[in-house]
Amino acid sequence: MNYLKCIECDATYGIDEIIYKCGKCGGILEIITDLDELREKVSTNKWNDTSLSVWRYADFLPIKDRINIVTLNEGGTGLHRCKRLAEKIGLKKLFIKFEGENPTGSFKDRGMTVGISKARELDVNIVICASTGNTSASLAAYAAKSGMQCIVLVPAGKIGVGKLAQAIAHGARLVQVKGNFDNSLDMVFQLCERNNQIYLLNSINPFRIEGQKTLAFEVSEQLGVSPDCMVMPVGNAGNISAAWKGFNEFEEVGLTKSKPRMIGIQAEGASPIVKAYRKKKMTVEPILSPETVATAIRIGNPVSWKKALNSIYDSNGHAETVTDQEILDSQRLLAQTEGIFAEPASATPIASLKKLLAQGVIDRSDSVVCVATGHGLKDANVITRVFGKPIEVEANIEAIEKSLNLLVRYDKWLEESPLN
Ligand code: F0G
């Protein structure tokens, strides 16, 4: 039987209790999966006949009755071998797990399909989250699919327009809060405390983490082994914790023999976890005014900081920062060498690689998986802001040729062509 357990004081709670923090000590909760039961299921039934997706791993997920599953076909995202990018960085085996291929364009859908399915199992009608954009887009879509009411609180003026558009289009009651994400999350906690009809679906809800752990299962199966290193952006710190839980469970049921080192990347202006890691501390000091171009991870007081630090320490991993300029350069490099358009937060792992190599944290011959967490179209404005507006000309051939002469030198282009 699966159950909830406090990560601080080990207090336990039933799987159907609606509770987000430990009633005894206020610690956050995790779901303890019944591994004996799982081992049996994994060895006997046909779980691996289903194609790569979150629900391929239904046996690992705490939904009792499959009739309650709400799905938009999440997971099954590509693990792209990136030879051109690897060469530029100086690595031999670099892969991008492109989570932008999920239904609403980010990894959040993995957790949301499980979170909303649990909400249905609990007979909930109203769901809520605070968000830097992707969680709200995902929750709004899954709430729409399941016929639930959805409330989202976002930091005013600080989320990508694509994400805002998604929440609005899917019919969420959207409130822009004058403040940052941490303020919005605080308001959401207070709202849920005042009204127990509202079900909280931020990543403090451990059912979200359960869905997100399938990222690790997929990477292990796509590679045939666990990679040497997983490099992931860290914001509210749920996803790196989820992936680490996934690698552990896969190992414990005998589906993989090794586990990767978990490397968490934060933007310099929003890096409370990296600061704690550098001091080898087990506590995190919140940053009051986080700032970064990577708005998805513009978070100063991450809820799952302890789970994330545990993942990093237990895996002999690492944590590092990158600057806004490094993030934008890497976003462009990824888009222009591999054809993968990821949003700024999703480019932070790539932005860190040269530094990690120089520091000896990763080795040239390591197999490295960078998780590109969300699609670049979510935050398209950042591109024109950084690269300027495209030129506009009259519809005649002279004007077109004149403008192209300014933009390209064909002779030079041909020389540089990789086909030459
Ligand atoms: N990458 C993207 C694109 C994100 O949207 C987020 C978080 C992260 C990375 C970091 O993941 O929080 O699990 O450490 N976005 C949340 C949101 C906070 O509201 O959409 P994390």
Residues whose N, C-alpha, C, O or C-beta is under 5 A from the ligand:
A	BS01	F0G	A130 S131 T132 G133 N134 T135 S136 P233 V234 G235 N236 A237 G238 N239 A296 A345 S346 T373 G374
